[in-house]
Amino acid sequence: MDTDYTTIFAAIVLWLIFGFFSPLLNCDLQSLLIKNVYAKHIGCIVCVFFLVAVFIAPVQQALWVTWSQTIALYIFFIMASKSKLFPILLVILLLCIDQSIRLEINRRLAVDSQANVDSLKQWRIYLVYAIAVLIVIGCAWYYVLKYKEYGDSFSSVTFFFGSNSCKSLN
């Protein structure tokens, strides 16, 4: 796989864990990110861009391709963040499996540069499709539940761009 999207997605999960260290940011930035959900999304896009630029963008790649990859990953990230628990737990499990396979491919190639890793690469492709399908299903499931819960006051914009808190955590 030339473009390692699952590695980026795994990095995003790691990045979320780093979110617990946000009190180390300066107060103005903390305030902006806490109070303004749109600033959070802009920050998210910038961070995904950094991840794409560092991990998958080849030197000769056109900038518009890098930004296209960034936006695609951001959309899947947002959809994953608006998913029911069971599908997203499966996604995280599949990401762990995918990254384990990636490490095994790298190990085999380090030992023998001629090693046949085609079947492992094929499994990674299957995992990408499975992850994408689970994200879409999980997001659609959650969308329908929230639409039914909020009725006429439901807003797709609020659903996807979020609010600053989860009702169940208040």
C-alpha positions as CSV (number, residue, x, y, z in Angstrom):
1,M,0.0,0.0,0.0
2,D,1.6,3.2,-1.1
3,T,-0.4,5.5,1.1
4,D,-0.6,4.3,4.7
5,Y,-3.9,5.7,5.8
6,T,-4.3,3.3,8.7
7,T,-1.0,4.4,10.2
8,I,-2.2,8.0,10.1
9,F,-5.5,6.9,11.7
10,A,-3.6,5.1,14.4
11,A,-1.5,8.2,14.9
12,I,-4.8,10.2,15.3
13,V,-5.8,7.9,18.1
14,L,-2.5,8.4,19.7
15,W,-2.9,12.2,19.2
16,L,-6.3,12.0,21.1
17,I,-4.5,10.4,24.0
18,F,-2.0,13.3,23.9
19,G,-5.1,15.6,24.4
20,F,-4.9,14.8,28.1
21,F,-1.7,17.0,28.1
22,S,-3.5,20.1,26.8
23,P,-3.2,21.8,30.2
24,L,0.4,22.3,29.2
25,L,-0.6,24.7,26.4
26,N,-0.7,28.4,27.0
27,C,-3.9,29.8,28.5
28,D,-5.0,31.8,25.4
29,L,-4.8,28.7,23.2
30,Q,-6.5,26.5,25.8
31,S,-9.3,29.1,26.1
32,L,-9.8,29.2,22.3
33,L,-9.9,25.4,21.9
34,I,-12.2,24.9,24.9
35,K,-14.7,27.6,24.0
36,N,-14.8,27.4,20.2
37,V,-15.7,24.1,18.6
38,Y,-14.9,25.5,15.1
39,A,-11.3,26.3,16.3
40,K,-11.1,22.7,17.4
41,H,-12.0,21.5,13.9
42,I,-9.5,23.9,12.3
43,G,-6.8,22.7,14.7
44,C,-7.8,19.1,13.9
45,I,-7.4,19.7,10.1
46,V,-4.0,21.3,10.8
47,C,-2.8,18.4,12.9
48,V,-4.0,15.8,10.3
49,F,-2.1,17.8,7.7
50,F,1.0,17.6,9.8
51,L,0.5,13.8,10.2
52,V,0.0,13.3,6.4
53,A,3.0,15.6,5.6
54,V,5.2,13.7,8.0
55,F,4.1,10.1,7.4
56,I,2.7,9.6,3.9
57,A,3.4,12.5,1.6
58,P,6.3,11.7,-0.8
59,V,8.6,14.5,-1.6
60,Q,7.4,14.7,-5.2
61,Q,3.7,14.7,-4.3
62,A,1.7,17.7,-5.4
63,L,0.5,19.9,-2.5
64,W,-3.2,19.6,-3.6
65,V,-2.8,15.7,-3.2
66,T,-1.5,16.1,0.3
67,W,-4.4,18.4,1.2
68,S,-6.9,16.0,-0.5
69,Q,-5.5,13.2,1.7
70,T,-5.8,15.4,4.7
71,I,-9.4,16.3,4.1
72,A,-10.3,12.7,3.3
73,L,-8.7,11.5,6.6
74,Y,-10.4,14.4,8.5
75,I,-13.8,13.4,7.1
76,F,-13.3,9.8,8.2
77,F,-12.0,10.9,11.6
78,I,-15.1,13.1,12.1
79,M,-17.4,10.3,11.0
80,A,-15.5,7.9,13.4
81,S,-15.9,10.4,16.2
82,K,-19.7,10.4,15.5
83,S,-20.0,6.7,15.8
84,K,-21.6,4.3,18.2
85,L,-19.3,2.6,20.7
86,F,-19.3,-0.9,19.3
87,P,-18.3,0.0,15.7
88,I,-15.6,2.3,16.9
89,L,-14.2,-0.3,19.2
90,L,-14.0,-2.7,16.3
91,V,-12.3,0.0,14.2
92,I,-9.6,0.4,17.0
93,L,-9.2,-3.3,17.1
94,L,-8.7,-3.5,13.3
95,L,-6.3,-0.6,13.5
96,C,-4.2,-2.6,16.0
97,I,-4.3,-5.6,13.7
98,D,-3.4,-3.5,10.7
99,Q,-0.4,-1.9,12.5
100,S,0.7,-5.4,13.7
101,I,0.7,-6.6,10.1
102,R,2.6,-3.4,9.0
103,L,5.3,-4.1,11.6
104,E,5.5,-7.8,10.5
105,I,5.9,-6.7,6.9
106,N,8.7,-4.3,7.9
107,R,10.3,-7.0,10.0
108,R,10.3,-9.6,7.2
109,L,11.6,-7.1,4.7
110,A,14.4,-6.1,7.1
111,V,15.5,-9.7,7.4
112,D,15.1,-10.5,3.7
113,S,14.6,-7.7,1.2
114,Q,13.1,-10.3,-1.2
115,A,10.6,-11.7,1.2
116,N,7.1,-12.3,-0.2
117,V,4.8,-10.1,1.8
118,D,2.1,-9.8,-0.9
119,S,-0.5,-11.7,1.2
120,L,0.1,-9.5,4.2
121,K,-0.2,-6.4,2.0
122,Q,-3.5,-7.7,0.7
123,W,-4.8,-8.2,4.2
124,R,-4.0,-4.6,5.0
125,I,-6.1,-3.5,2.0
126,Y,-9.0,-5.7,3.2
127,L,-8.6,-4.0,6.7
128,V,-8.8,-0.5,5.1
129,Y,-12.1,-1.4,3.5
130,A,-13.4,-3.0,6.7
131,I,-12.4,0.0,8.7
132,A,-14.1,2.4,6.2
133,V,-17.3,0.3,6.2
134,L,-17.4,0.2,10.0
135,I,-16.9,4.0,10.3
136,V,-19.7,4.6,7.8
137,I,-22.1,2.1,9.5
138,G,-21.2,3.5,13.0
139,C,-21.7,7.1,11.9
140,A,-25.0,6.3,10.1
141,W,-26.3,4.4,13.2
142,Y,-25.5,7.2,15.5
143,Y,-26.9,9.8,13.1
144,V,-30.2,8.0,13.0
145,L,-30.3,7.6,16.8
146,K,-29.6,11.3,17.3
147,Y,-32.1,12.3,14.6
148,K,-34.8,10.3,16.3
149,E,-33.8,11.7,19.8
150,Y,-33.8,15.4,18.8
151,G,-36.6,15.3,16.2
152,D,-37.2,18.8,14.6
153,S,-34.4,20.4,16.7
154,F,-31.8,18.0,15.1
155,S,-29.1,19.7,13.1
156,S,-26.7,17.9,10.8
157,V,-24.2,20.8,11.2
158,T,-24.3,20.4,15.0
159,F,-24.1,16.6,14.7
160,F,-20.9,16.7,12.6
161,F,-19.2,19.8,13.9
162,G,-20.3,19.1,17.5
163,S,-20.9,20.9,20.6
164,N,-18.5,21.4,23.4
165,S,-19.9,18.6,25.5
166,C,-21.7,15.3,25.5
167,K,-25.1,15.3,27.1
168,S,-24.4,11.9,28.7
169,L,-21.3,13.3,30.5
170,N,-23.0,16.3,32.1
